[in-house]
Amino acid sequence: MWKNCVSKMSRKRDVESGERTLYPSMLENPQLRWSFIRKVYSIITFQLLLTIAVASVVVFVPPVAHFFVSSTHGLVIYIVLIFVPFITLCPLYYYRQKHPLNYFLLLIFNVTLAFPIGLTCAFVSGKVILESVILTTAVVFSLTLYTFWAARRGHDFSFLGPFLFGALLVLVIFAFIQILFPLGKVSHMVYGCLASIIFCGYIVYDTDNLIKRFSYDDYIWASVSLYLDIINLFLSLLTIFRATN
């Protein structure tokens, strides 16, 4: 009787301390994995707040957006800012485990990516931005809870990787076709809907990797993966609402 009480109290303390397993047959220490997850989501929160801060400056200070779209120098800087985040991803991946260089590269990646996002929002109505933010928040929160719930019940989403990569290639080709041969609002809506579905899948896939596969030293790359999923989902929803307004 006494042993049973001690055992129940011990299990209760394990749950309260965050040591419960995240999925069946989990071999690693649950407490270490929970600490890793909390660290990743803390970094993502910082990334999103920094993006909001930089984008808000671009949106609410008209001379900034005007400089980028009305002058040759501004246009050149804008084009550079579009490519810098993609260029930064290479050294960021290579040095993702080298502290503090990984944080410095992450900061460059975040700031340079926030400017194009801000310029995109600068020419969209506040109503459309608010609708996109609310829906993005609801979808990300729901999919994250669902993935943790599904993982605890033994579901695995690693099979989504090849399908999502193939779908992303189709999306990129479709975007290039859109640039060369504009097809109007309907095609923008179709593009936005397809992109939203694909990045919803990526949120589930990368959250599943966060729970099971990312190593503890890959906190930067895990954060970048989920951050990009969230930002791309927001931009996809922004495309849909902009096409319907």
N, C-alpha and C positions, 0 to 999 in steps of 0.2 A: 504494500500500500504506500509506504513512504517512498520507495523507489519510483513508483508510478507518478507520484506528486512531483518529485524532483525532476523527472524526465519531462513532464508537461511544462513545468516552470522554465526548464532549460530551452525547450522548443519555443516557448513564448518569447524569451529573451532574444533568441536568434532571429525571430521574425521582426521584433521591434528594432533590432540593431541593423536590419537590412541584410541579414545573412541568408535569407531564404533563397532557394535555387530559382534561377530564371527559366530553366527548361529541364525536361527529364534527362537523366543520365549526365548531368553536369558534373564534370570532374574537377574543374578549377575551384578556387576559393570564391564563393559568392560575394563575400564582402569586398574583395579586390575588384571584381567585375562591376559591382555597384558603384564603387569609388571611381572607376574609370568612366562609367556612364555619366555620373554626376559631373565629372571634369569636362567631358565632351559637351554636355548641354550648357555648362557655364560658359565655355568658349563660344558656342553658337549664339548664346544670348548676347554676349559682348559683340560678336560680329553683326548681329541684326541691329543692335542699338547704334553701333557705329555707322552702319549703312543708312539707317533712318536719319541720323544726325547730318551726314554729308549730303544725302538726297534732299533733306529739308532746306539746307542752305541753297542748293541749286533751284529748288522749287519756289521758295519764298523770298529770294533775293533776285528780282528780275534781271539786273545787269549781268549776273553770272550766266544765266541761260542765254541772254541776248548776245553776250560775247562769243559763246560757242557756236551759235547758228548764223551770226551776221558778219563775222570777219573771217578772213582767210586763215589768220593765225589760230583763231579759235577752232575753226573746222579741222585744221591739222592736228591740234592738241586733242580734239575730240576723237579723231581716228586713232591717234596714238593710245589714248586712254582705253579704247575698245580692245586693242591688241595686247596691251601690257598685262592685264590679268591672265590671259592665256599663256603668255610668255613666262610669267612668274610661276605658273603652275609646275613647270619643269623643275626649276631649282627647289621649289617648295616640296615637291615629292621626294627629290633626292636627299634634301636636308631635313626631312620631316621629323627626324628623331634627334637632331642636333640643336640643343638648347644653348643660347637664346636666339640663334639665327633663324630657327623655324618660326618664332613669334614675329620677328622683324619682317620676314618674307610674307607672313600671313597678314600683317598690317598693310604692307604695300598692296597685296592682292585685294584686300578689302576696300581700301580707300579708292583705288583706281577703278574698281568695279562699281562702286557706289555712285561715281559721277555719271556714267552712262545711264544707270537706273534713274538717277535724279532727273536727267535730261528727258528721259522717256516720260516720266511723270509730270514734267513741267508743262507739257502740251496736252495734258489730259485733265478733264474736269475733276474737281475734288470729290464729287459724288462717285465717280467711277473708281477713283483710288480707294475711297473708303469701302466700297462694296468689295473690291478685290482683297483688301487687307482683312476684312471680317471673314470672308469666305476662306481665304488662305489659312487664317488662324484656326478656324473651325475644322478644316480638313486635316491640317497637320496634327492638331491635338487628337482628333478622332483616330487617324491612321496610326499614330504612335501608340495610343492606348490599345488599339486592336492588335498591333503587332506584338506588344508585350503579352497580352492575353493569349494570343494564338501560340506564341513561343512556349509559354508555360504549359500549354496543353499538348506540346509535342509537334506542332506544325513547323515546317521548314520552308523558307522562301528562296533558297539558293537557286532553285530551278529557273527563277525569273530572270537571272542575269543575261543569258543569251538572247531571250525574247526582247528584253528591254533595250539591249544594245542594237539589235536589228531594227526595232521600232524607232530608236533615236536616229539611226542612219537615214531611214525613210523621211523622218521629220526634217533633218538637215537638208536633204535633197529637195524636199518640198519647199523649204524656205528659199533656197536658191532659185527655184522655178518662179516663186512669187516675186523675187527681186527682178528677174529678167522679164517675166511676163505677168504683170499685175492682173489679178483676176477679180478684184473688187472685194466688197465687204463680206460676201458669202464665203469666199475662200479664206479670208482672215478668221472668220468664225470657225470654219472647219479646222484650220490650223490650230487655233487656240484650244478647241475641244480635244483634238488629238494630243497636243502637247500636255494638257492638263491630265489626261488619263495616263500618259507615259510617266510623268513626274510623280503622280500619285503612286504608281508602281515602284518608282525608284525610292520614294520615301519608305515604303514597306520593306523593300530589298535592303537598303542601307541601314535601316533600323535593326533588321534581323542580323546583319553583319556586325552591327554595334553590340548586340546582345551576345553573339556567339563566336565571331571570327576575328575581329580586329584585335591585334595585340595591344598590350598596355602602353607601348611606346608609340603607337600610331594614333594618339589622341588628336594631333593636328589634322591628319588626313581624314580621319573619321568626321571631324568637325567640318572640314571643307566639303566633303561629300554631301552631308545632310544640309549644310548651308546652301549649296548650289541647288539641291532639290527644292528647297523652300523658295528661293529666289526665282527659279525658273517656273515653279507653279504659280507664284504671284504674277509674273510677267505674262504667263499664258492666260490666266483669268482676266488680267488687265486687257489683253487683246480681245477676249470675248465680249467683255462689257463695253469696250470702246466701239466695237463693231455693231453692238445693238443699241447704242445711244446716238 
